[in-house]
Amino acid sequence: MATSTVYSVDQVVGYSLYAKRRMNLYWLPDDTSEVVRIINAGERVGNVYSYIGRSGNIWWQIGNGIRVDGYVLHQSGSFDIDALRDQGLLSTAEILEAQKAQELLDANPFTLNQLLGGGDALAKLTGLGSNIAKGAITVLKYVAIILVSYALIRYVLPIVSVLYKNRKHQISNG
């Protein structure tokens, strides 16, 4: 027996519907009402602002909260479920699973101390930070030594060499 994924109508509110088949957007939630727009397969129906249950059917109210664009009748297979999932829609089973997981966490809260293996978490994080800072300072010291050495070799040593040669020349002439 194949099981189908179930979604709550309350959860669809706020998501954009995409048509999987051609359908009508009606002015009122009644298929004898004026057709506002014909929606082709693959097109965006619109944002679900609300829904109405009428005569055993669900009508999605399409709009943005300021303006109602119209109503579209919900029929199985009419809408692209993957597009809804891509927007973050969860099935009722997934919502129940998340609620159970949250209840489990609430019943058995892990503190930062426990996750870090006990002891004072703040001290461990501070110690980690100070170790990183000490390491960075050490690296910077070595970089400074290398830069100073390079500057000495590149710029100061040639000048000293020339001065030394000139001094030696002056002493021998002198």
C-alpha angles and dihedrals in degrees: 000000000000117000121215127213113251125212126192116238088224090060094054092062109106096026129105118246122217121198121241091187138018113287143162129248106214129204091228131024092266128091090224090060124101114288108238096185141351112231119205126211112282094023125120109256093195143253117317107234097171143328138234128210109215130166091345093308133106119229117195112219106220117204146089103261093263098059131025112219094188145273132289125197116240112232125169111265094015097110135055105250092186090060089053091048090050087057090054103264112160127206120239089253091054091048091051090048091051091048091051091049090050091049089051091051091047090051093046107028116189113214124209087251091059093046090052092049101264130293126084108332094196092053091050092049091045090048090049089050093048091048090052090047091049091049092049091050091051091051091048091051091054091046090051091050091050092048093048091048091050091049091050093050096041102041115007101043095057091050092049090047092053092046091048092050091049091048092048089049091050093050093050091048092046 
